[in-house]
Amino acid sequence: MAEKRDYYEVLGVDKNADDATIKKAFRKLAKKYHPDANPGDKEAEARFKECNEAYAVLSDPEKRKAYDTYGHAAFDPNSAAGQSTGYGGFDFGGMDFSDIFGDLFGFGGRGGFSSYGGASRGNQPTRGQSIRTSVRVSFDEAIKGCKKNIKIRYKDTCPKCNGTGAKPGTQPETCSKCGGRGQVVMTQQSMFGTVQQVATCPDCHGSGKIIKEKCPDCRGEGYIATEKNIELTIPAGIDDGQTLRRSGGGDPGTNGGPRGDLLVDVAVSQHPFFKRQGTNIYSTEEISFATATLGGTKVIKTVDGPVELKIKPGTQSDTKTRLRGKGVPSLSNPNLRGDQYVTIVVNIPTKLNKKQREALKAYAEACGETVDA
């Protein structure tokens, strides 16, 4: 038989380690070597048992004192030390680690182990499922806000049984298997002793109720699928890909739980002229060579309608102008708006009539330039 390792060495702690350090070390190793995390791994199973045994001793002040004095002999029924300490033949498998494993694997408290790594919720109120749909709006609708009618399919309380799921004139009965708790407790032996497993009741499926005569309309579900048209407010400034949430607009909860939410993904169509970036809008406007040279005015398109822009004499192509407050309203504060940035591009004509050609040639000669006729 292989010689047992020192318990402090097993947990990787110093002999002067305090209780918190020992518990922390055990938690780390138990999680690493737990059979659920290492199915079929015999070496991990052996290490897990070894860690359990070490912690069973070092976490108990009296047993730890006996171990520090006599070593492993303190728990050997055939040794004088084991007989004097009273721990000879101590059953390490009978230790209760439910507080440790409950914290480690998400169990619901002492003795409440679940074969799936978590405590069953039983018949507690549960929030309903959220419903997700989508809506498309135009660029202008996204900037200014609008109303949209959308159709959703969701679950509503069955009008025949008022949500009980039972045939009219009857009522659901308390489940006899779980006593209405929605959970059953099963006891079994494991490598670390007797373990209680808490699982969803197989008869009532966690509801705590048994419906012997089901409602013919909803077939015992308590709700029916239905379609509904709703008016949705699209706020000014919504951007492509953003989601609107309407609380309580989803499916009903169970056991008195609240409804889920309605989630609407917004898709914004592109604009042929404007480009958006955040709360700012970008556009491009062409001006003639004459206007760029002599100056003048240019009617600029904005989401609020046309505005006149003063063009300074000598304006160069790719000049950028900012129109304050002509951008997108802020979702958080509709009174705040971004700006519109206009790029001015000088349009160089590719075709000239005779009069235009002569005038431009005269201009070039006045500048001392020689051009083709």
Disulfide bonds with the S-S distance in Angstrom:
none
